Amino acid sequence: MPYPQAPWTLQGYAIQTLHLVNIDRVRPLIPLELEIISVWPGKTLGSVYLSNYGSGSVLEYSELIVAPALVNYQRKIGGWVSHIYVDNADSVAGGREIWGLPKELAEFTWEQGKHVTAHQGNRKLCSLKYNRQSLAWKQGLSASGFSAKGADLLIFPAEFESLLGLIGSKLEIPAESPFSGIGLGQPWLTVRCEQMSLRVDAPKVVCQSNRNARVISH
């Protein structure tokens, strides 16, 4: 299946929620080589990221990323991606084959400025109601993500520039969702990104992983 080679450059908008998550609850999702960073006693930082990449992107698609923990490997800090969904088959293939990300196909319904829902057929993955931002500032940031491909533990950098604004939101994750067992709860912070330009580079191998992670049941 054809897909662009890395780096991928993407343009559009996104909403990201941040959550305090119980470390003991998400430890089974994370390879043992990765240290889970505690940001509060017994808690790590999880996130849900919903985005729509449009004109000017190497591929046009919507995306849902669930990162249940902030992790560290030899002073390299990033998020571990446990669940990721897109509505473009080429993005699924590229995500799996380049970055080792567990991408799956899903459908997205956007009510711009109000509500976004992600679902697979009749199964709802999550929905997020959110407000329009009234105050925004331009910001450039860089971050890293961890993934695994075969026996290799990978890290990949991402850089983005966007108009950022803090907004209110309400996240719903039904019991049938594959990631309901993470226990994300309601966000303590939600960031909206407008006029976003994102670049995701090719991954680098950081170690040979035993892949000692398993899916949380719910």
Disulfide bonds with the S-S distance in Angstrom:
none
